[in-house]
């Protein structure tokens, strides 16, 4: 389960606490890495059972794809696109190769697909996803 934050009346998962949401690219990558550590890495879609046919667990508390974790880190929803989340996806897509190839297009849809394809490689584990997100955070901090 995700880390939580105590408010006056209830406990909010960390990804839903507005004051805990990242505002910089390095923080986005680190928060997404923590979400994947807490929830797990999902391959093939944003999260398991995205149409809630079986599960009633909130999407943000299920295992997440890399793109979903980035979006959830910024907005609290793995489905909501924001300028900061999309900048993080673009930055990450520029760092990843799939089958030895870089992202071939700069359009957001294709960048998302490139990151998803990297995460969907058979045998991709939480550890490698977290390492890539942490390395992206470090690289952005160094170039900032």
N, C-alpha and C positions, 0 to 999 in steps of 0.2 A: 504494500500500500504506500501511497505517496506520503511524503513528509507533510505535517500539518502545522497550522498556525492558530493559536487560541484567540478568538475574538470575545467580545463581551457576552454574547449569547450562544455561540456555537464554535465548533472547530472547523476551519476551512482547510481543505487540502492546499498545499503551498502554491500550486499552479493557479488557484482561484483567488489568492490574496493579492489585491491590486498593488499594495505597497511592496510586494515581493517580486513583482514582474520586472524583468530586465529591461534596461533602456539603451544598452550598448550591444554591439555584435559579440564581443567576448562573453558578456554576461548571458546572452541568448544561447550561445553554444554550450556554456557550462550548465545552464539551467536545463537545457534539452538533454544533456548527458545525464544529469541527476534524475530526470524523469524516466529515461530509459533504464537506468540502474534500478529505480524503484518499481517500475511497472513492467519492464521487459521490452525486448525489441520484437516488433511484428513485421512480417514479410507479406507482401501481396496486396495490401490495402492500408489505409490509415490506421485501422485498428481491427481487431476481430469483431465479427458480427456487426458491421457498420450500420445495418438497417434494423438492428434490435429485434431480430426474429427470435432469438433465444435469450440473450443476456439483457439485463436491465441495469447493469453497472454503467455509470456515466462513462462516456467515451474517453475522457481525459484520465480515467483511472484504469484503463485497460492497457495491455501492451501496445506500444506505439511504433509506427514507422518513423524514420528519421525526420521526414518533412512534417509529420503530425506532431512529433515532439517539439520541433522548432516552433510551429504555430501555437501549440499549447503553451509553451513557455512564455510567449509574448502576450497572447490574448486569453488564455484559459480554455480555449477550444482548439482541438486538433484540426478543425475544418475552416476556421476563420483566417482569411488572408489579411495581413497588415503590411504596411511598407517595411517595417523593421524585420518581420519574419521573412518576407520575400527577398530582402537584401541579404539575410543570412543564408537562404537557400541558394541565391546566386553566388555568394562567396564560396560556399561549400562546393557547389557544382564546379567551380573553377579549380578546385583542389583535387577533385576525384577523377579517376579514369575507370572506365568500364570496358573490359576486353582490350585494354591498352589504348583506348580512345578517350580524348577529352570531350566535354560537352560540345556538341556540334552547332548549337544554336543559342542565341542569347534571349530567346523568348521565355517568359516565366513558365509556361506550360512545359516546355522542353527541358528547362533547367530542373524543374520538379521531377520530371520523368527520369532525368539522368541521376539525380540523387537517389530516387527510389530504386532505380535499376542497380546501383551500387549496393544499396542495402538489401536488395532481394537476391543477391548472389547466394547460391546454395552453400550452406555451412557458415554464413556470416553470423558472427556471435556478438553478444552484448559487448564483450571486451573490446573488439575491434571497432565497433560503432562509437563507443565512448572514447576510445583513443583518438579517433579521427575528429570527433567534436572538440576534445580538449586541445588537440594540435591546432585546429582551426582557431580556437580562442587565443592560444599562445601566439600564433602567427599574426592575427589581427592586432593584438596588443603591441607586438614588436613593430609593426608598420604604422601604427597610429601616432 
